[in-house]
Structure formats: C-alpha cells, structure tokens
Amino acid sequence: MREKSGATRRVILAAALQLFLKKGYKEVSYQDLIGRTGLSKGAIYHHFKSKEELLVSVFEFLMQSMQQPEVVQPELKVKDMASFRKLFLETKQKQFESFKKMQAGGTLKFNKLLFFLEAINENEKLKKIITELLAKETLFLENCFRGLKKHNQIPRGSDPALLAKALFLMLQGAEMILFFVQNNEQMENFMKTYDETIQRFFTILQKND
C-alpha cells in the first residue's frame, strides 16, 4: 500500500512539474491536475493539502533530479585535470538525462524560468531547498579538488573549499543553459561550454602557481 501511495505521489509531482513548466504556477488548476493524472481531486488532496504544499514538493522533486549523482569518495577518483573533467562532466550528463526524463518532453520557456526564480525568492522553504542543493554541488567540487591536492595538481597551499566555490561561481552562467537544452546537439554544446569553463579555470590557476 505504501509503495502504491508513493507511486501516486510521484505521478502527481511529475504532472504538476510539467504543467508548471507549460502554464506557470498561477495558471495551473486542480482540474488541470485531474486531467493530466486521471486522479480525483480527493486523491490529490490526500497527498497535498494545498497548492503551496504541492509547489514546495515539486521543487523538492525537481531538485532531487538535479543533485549530483552519488559518487563514492570523488577525492579518490580525481588525480589530475583529465580525471576531474571526466568525472564532473559525467555527473552533468546524468543530471541532464534525469531532468529531461522528469520534463517528459515538455520544454522550459524563459518566462517560466522566471516563475521558478520568483517562487524561490518568496518562499523560505524553497530557499532552504536551493541552499542545500548548492551546498552539495560545492562539496562535490571540493572533494574533487582534494583529490587534485593529494596528487600535487593544484598550487601548494591552495584551499580546496575556496577553489570549489570559485569554480562553482564560474560555472553558474553555463548551468542556466541546462534548463533550456532540448536535444543531443544542444547538450553537446552545453557540455562543451562546461568543459571550456573548467579549462579556463585551470589555466588561471596554473598561471598563479
């Protein structure tokens, strides 16, 4: 029974996400959800007592798909720039695949992205979700830099935590592109942008060695 309940909840969340991307949060009604899921209004209320609760849960659902895939001790996998780039780009590829699967063929328009940004700014729970996600992304990078430091691949005395924050900030411009990628060709361009940003970072780092 619990497994069935969890499956129903995921159906509602996926449907809500797709509707929010298509119409925007304010324009989505419970009738839209009923039409998309085939569930009754009572079944939807059973899992989500309000539209705001559904919104927060959708963000949690979305952020789970955007998390760095679990990598056991990345500091042991990263030994040089090549292995750093390989591991990092592989995780981004997996994030993309997961995100697109949740979209189920839907596309994200710029004005709908603004809805996400506005919703985050107005809801403390959403701010906390985003903060936790960003912290995990930065920690992943930090552990990668710890691997580089262990193999003397970064300037002596460099702080992996500070390097992780610096690279994370450089990557944020490219990160936004991920939401709008629609096909494999665009994904290749996205990955190229990521790779070039990482290479520029390491070039700057080496010049300051």
C-alpha positions, -999 to +999 in steps of 0.1 A: +000+000+000+028+024+009+046+016-024+014+024-043+009+056-024+044+067-032+039+059-069+007+080-069+026+109-052+053+107-079+026+108-106+011+139-092+045+156-088+056+148-123+023+161-137+024+193-116+060+199-128+051+195-164+020+218-160+040+244-142+066+244-170+039+247-196+014+272-180+031+287-149+022+281-113-006+306-110-024+293-141-024+257-131-057+245-115-067+213-098-088+205-128-056+206-149-040+181-125-071+159-126-070+159-164-032+151-165-032+124-139-066+108-142-069+110-104-098+125-084-095+158-066-098+139-033-068+117-042-047+147-050-058+164-017-048+133+001-012+138-008-011+176-009-033+197+013-027+230-006-013+242-039+016+258-020+024+225-004+024+210-039+047+237-052+073+231-024+071+193-031+075+199-068+107+219-061+120+191-038+112+166-065+129+187-092+160+194-071+164+156-063+167+151-101+193+179-103+215+167-075+250+154-082+247+116-087+262+097-057+299+093-062+318+074-036+348+094-025+353+116-055+386+126-040+399+091-047+388+092-083+403+126-092+440+125-098+446+151-125+427+176-146+416+150-171+400+128-145+385+159-128+368+169-161+357+134-169+340+128-136+324+162-134+311+162-170+297+127-165+277+139-135+263+168-155+253+144-183+234+123-157+217+153-143+206+164-177+191+130-185+173+129-152+159+164-156+147+157-192+130+125-181+110+145-155+100+170-181+085+142-202+090+160-235+080+194-221+100+225-228+110+253-204+105+288-217+123+318-202+092+334-187+085+301-169+120+300-155+113+335-141+084+319-122+108+295-106+131+323-095+102+343-082+088+314-063+122+307-047+125+344-036+091+344-020+092+311-001+116+303+028+112+265+023+123+268-013+153+290-004+164+262+020+160+235-006+181+255-031+207+264-005+211+227+004+214+217-032+241+243-039+260+232-008+261+196-021+273+208-056+301+228-039+310+200-016+313+176-046+337+201-063+356+205-030+362+167-027+374+167-064+399+194-055+410+174-025+419+146-049+440+171-070+457+184-039+467+149-029+484+144-062+500+179-062+479+191-091+470+224-076+493+252-063+507+245-029+488+260-001+455+262-021+423+257-002+401+231-019+370+247-004+378+281-018+387+267-052+354+248-052+334+280-045+353+299-072+348+273-099+312+269-088+305+306-094+322+305-128+300+276-139+267+292-129+263+310-162+266+277-181+244+260-155+214+281-165+217+268-201+209+233-189+172+242-183+168+251-220+186+222-236+162+203-259+182+178-279+215+159-281+232+185-303+224+213-278+235+190-250+269+186-267+272+224-269+263+227-233+289+202-223+315+220-244+307+252-226+311+235-193+344+219-204+358+252-217+349+269-185+367+243-164+398+245-187+398+283-183+397+280-146+426+256-145+446+279-169+441+308-145+450+285-116+482+274-132+493+309-140+491+318-104+512+288-093 
